[in-house]
Each structure stands twice: as structure tokens, then as C-alpha cells.
């Protein structure tokens, strides 16, 4: 999992996280899970089949069974 938050050790934290592309996070991996604390990468990562994009503070669904949906993620 890649967590893009203020404690991130990635050099991207200094150079501009908003400029990250899916390829930067994927490298040679088949897929990655990205937790975007600032919700600034949705336009780049959402919809990519190899990236499971989660944004902090955003509702995952209108469903009342959110706990069950979260269990299915992990």
C-alpha cells in the first residue's frame, strides 16, 4: 500500500505529489493500493484497473452496509 500523506518518505513529497502518475506508483508491480490523504490524485488514478484508489474522508458508497464493503477490500 502506498499512503500519500505528510509522513511520506517518498521523494515525491518534496517534488510535488500532485504530479504523480500511475506508472510512478506501479513500477513493476501488477497492482497497488493507494490511500490519497489529500484527494488530489483522483483524476490520475481513479479508473485505473491496476490501482485501487482510496481517498481519505470520501464515502465509498451510498450503501448503509459500509462495514461489509470495507471488510471486502482487505
CNS distance restraints for C-alpha pairs under 8 A (distance, minus, plus):
assign (resid   1 and name CA) (resid  32 and name CA) 6.11 0.50 0.50
assign (resid   1 and name CA) (resid  33 and name CA) 4.72 0.50 0.50
assign (resid   1 and name CA) (resid  34 and name CA) 5.82 0.50 0.50
assign (resid   1 and name CA) (resid  35 and name CA) 7.48 0.50 0.50
assign (resid   2 and name CA) (resid  25 and name CA) 7.81 0.50 0.50
assign (resid   2 and name CA) (resid  32 and name CA) 7.29 0.50 0.50
assign (resid   2 and name CA) (resid  33 and name CA) 6.16 0.50 0.50
assign (resid   2 and name CA) (resid  34 and name CA) 4.83 0.50 0.50
assign (resid   2 and name CA) (resid  35 and name CA) 6.30 0.50 0.50
assign (resid   3 and name CA) (resid   8 and name CA) 7.07 0.50 0.50
assign (resid   3 and name CA) (resid  34 and name CA) 5.84 0.50 0.50
assign (resid   3 and name CA) (resid  35 and name CA) 4.73 0.50 0.50
assign (resid   3 and name CA) (resid  36 and name CA) 6.31 0.50 0.50
assign (resid   3 and name CA) (resid  37 and name CA) 7.37 0.50 0.50
assign (resid   4 and name CA) (resid   8 and name CA) 6.06 0.50 0.50
assign (resid   4 and name CA) (resid  17 and name CA) 7.86 0.50 0.50
assign (resid   4 and name CA) (resid  34 and name CA) 7.30 0.50 0.50
assign (resid   4 and name CA) (resid  35 and name CA) 6.09 0.50 0.50
assign (resid   4 and name CA) (resid  36 and name CA) 5.11 0.50 0.50
assign (resid   4 and name CA) (resid  37 and name CA) 5.89 0.50 0.50
assign (resid   4 and name CA) (resid  38 and name CA) 7.69 0.50 0.50
assign (resid   5 and name CA) (resid  36 and name CA) 6.97 0.50 0.50
assign (resid   5 and name CA) (resid  37 and name CA) 5.33 0.50 0.50
assign (resid   5 and name CA) (resid  38 and name CA) 7.18 0.50 0.50
assign (resid   6 and name CA) (resid  13 and name CA) 7.66 0.50 0.50
assign (resid   8 and name CA) (resid  13 and name CA) 6.50 0.50 0.50
assign (resid   9 and name CA) (resid  13 and name CA) 7.20 0.50 0.50
assign (resid  10 and name CA) (resid  14 and name CA) 7.97 0.50 0.50
assign (resid  11 and name CA) (resid  15 and name CA) 6.56 0.50 0.50
assign (resid  12 and name CA) (resid  16 and name CA) 5.59 0.50 0.50
assign (resid  12 and name CA) (resid  17 and name CA) 5.34 0.50 0.50
assign (resid  12 and name CA) (resid  20 and name CA) 7.51 0.50 0.50
assign (resid  13 and name CA) (resid  17 and name CA) 5.57 0.50 0.50
assign (resid  16 and name CA) (resid  20 and name CA) 7.52 0.50 0.50
assign (resid  18 and name CA) (resid  40 and name CA) 6.09 0.50 0.50
assign (resid  18 and name CA) (resid  41 and name CA) 6.31 0.50 0.50
assign (resid  20 and name CA) (resid  24 and name CA) 6.25 0.50 0.50
assign (resid  20 and name CA) (resid  25 and name CA) 7.64 0.50 0.50
assign (resid  20 and name CA) (resid  41 and name CA) 7.61 0.50 0.50
assign (resid  21 and name CA) (resid  25 and name CA) 6.97 0.50 0.50
assign (resid  21 and name CA) (resid  44 and name CA) 6.34 0.50 0.50
assign (resid  21 and name CA) (resid  45 and name CA) 7.50 0.50 0.50
assign (resid  22 and name CA) (resid  26 and name CA) 6.08 0.50 0.50
assign (resid  22 and name CA) (resid  44 and name CA) 6.79 0.50 0.50
assign (resid  22 and name CA) (resid  45 and name CA) 6.01 0.50 0.50
assign (resid  22 and name CA) (resid  48 and name CA) 7.92 0.50 0.50
assign (resid  22 and name CA) (resid  51 and name CA) 7.44 0.50 0.50
assign (resid  23 and name CA) (resid  27 and name CA) 5.83 0.50 0.50
assign (resid  25 and name CA) (resid  32 and name CA) 7.36 0.50 0.50
assign (resid  26 and name CA) (resid  30 and name CA) 7.18 0.50 0.50
assign (resid  26 and name CA) (resid  31 and name CA) 6.42 0.50 0.50
assign (resid  26 and name CA) (resid  32 and name CA) 6.26 0.50 0.50
assign (resid  26 and name CA) (resid  50 and name CA) 7.90 0.50 0.50
assign (resid  26 and name CA) (resid  51 and name CA) 7.85 0.50 0.50
assign (resid  30 and name CA) (resid  50 and name CA) 6.50 0.50 0.50
assign (resid  31 and name CA) (resid  50 and name CA) 4.44 0.50 0.50
assign (resid  31 and name CA) (resid  51 and name CA) 5.60 0.50 0.50
assign (resid  31 and name CA) (resid  52 and name CA) 7.58 0.50 0.50
assign (resid  32 and name CA) (resid  50 and name CA) 6.56 0.50 0.50
assign (resid  32 and name CA) (resid  51 and name CA) 5.12 0.50 0.50
assign (resid  32 and name CA) (resid  52 and name CA) 6.20 0.50 0.50
assign (resid  33 and name CA) (resid  51 and name CA) 5.87 0.50 0.50
assign (resid  33 and name CA) (resid  52 and name CA) 4.61 0.50 0.50
assign (resid  33 and name CA) (resid  53 and name CA) 6.05 0.50 0.50
assign (resid  33 and name CA) (resid  54 and name CA) 7.52 0.50 0.50
assign (resid  34 and name CA) (resid  51 and name CA) 7.00 0.50 0.50
assign (resid  34 and name CA) (resid  52 and name CA) 6.16 0.50 0.50
assign (resid  34 and name CA) (resid  53 and name CA) 5.04 0.50 0.50
assign (resid  34 and name CA) (resid  54 and name CA) 5.97 0.50 0.50
assign (resid  35 and name CA) (resid  53 and name CA) 6.37 0.50 0.50
assign (resid  35 and name CA) (resid  54 and name CA) 4.78 0.50 0.50
assign (resid  35 and name CA) (resid  55 and name CA) 5.61 0.50 0.50
assign (resid  35 and name CA) (resid  56 and name CA) 6.78 0.50 0.50
assign (resid  36 and name CA) (resid  40 and name CA) 7.11 0.50 0.50
assign (resid  36 and name CA) (resid  41 and name CA) 6.93 0.50 0.50
assign (resid  36 and name CA) (resid  53 and name CA) 7.46 0.50 0.50
assign (resid  36 and name CA) (resid  54 and name CA) 6.16 0.50 0.50
assign (resid  36 and name CA) (resid  55 and name CA) 4.75 0.50 0.50
assign (resid  36 and name CA) (resid  56 and name CA) 6.14 0.50 0.50
assign (resid  37 and name CA) (resid  55 and name CA) 6.04 0.50 0.50
assign (resid  37 and name CA) (resid  56 and name CA) 4.92 0.50 0.50
assign (resid  38 and name CA) (resid  55 and name CA) 7.42 0.50 0.50
assign (resid  38 and name CA) (resid  56 and name CA) 7.11 0.50 0.50
assign (resid  39 and name CA) (resid  55 and name CA) 5.35 0.50 0.50
assign (resid  39 and name CA) (resid  56 and name CA) 6.78 0.50 0.50
assign (resid  41 and name CA) (resid  45 and name CA) 5.96 0.50 0.50
assign (resid  41 and name CA) (resid  46 and name CA) 7.81 0.50 0.50
assign (resid  42 and name CA) (resid  46 and name CA) 5.07 0.50 0.50
assign (resid  42 and name CA) (resid  53 and name CA) 7.55 0.50 0.50
assign (resid  42 and name CA) (resid  55 and name CA) 7.83 0.50 0.50
assign (resid  45 and name CA) (resid  51 and name CA) 6.51 0.50 0.50
assign (resid  45 and name CA) (resid  53 and name CA) 6.37 0.50 0.50
assign (resid  46 and name CA) (resid  51 and name CA) 7.49 0.50 0.50
assign (resid  46 and name CA) (resid  52 and name CA) 7.77 0.50 0.50
assign (resid  46 and name CA) (resid  53 and name CA) 5.92 0.50 0.50
assign (resid  47 and name CA) (resid  51 and name CA) 7.83 0.50 0.50
assign (resid  48 and name CA) (resid  52 and name CA) 7.72 0.50 0.50
assign (resid  60 and name CA) (resid  66 and name CA) 7.55 0.50 0.50
assign (resid  61 and name CA) (resid  66 and name CA) 7.09 0.50 0.50
assign (resid  65 and name CA) (resid  69 and name CA) 6.72 0.50 0.50
assign (resid  66 and name CA) (resid  70 and name CA) 6.25 0.50 0.50
assign (resid  67 and name CA) (resid  71 and name CA) 6.32 0.50 0.50
assign (resid  68 and name CA) (resid  72 and name CA) 6.44 0.50 0.50
assign (resid  69 and name CA) (resid  73 and name CA) 6.69 0.50 0.50
assign (resid  70 and name CA) (resid  74 and name CA) 7.07 0.50 0.50
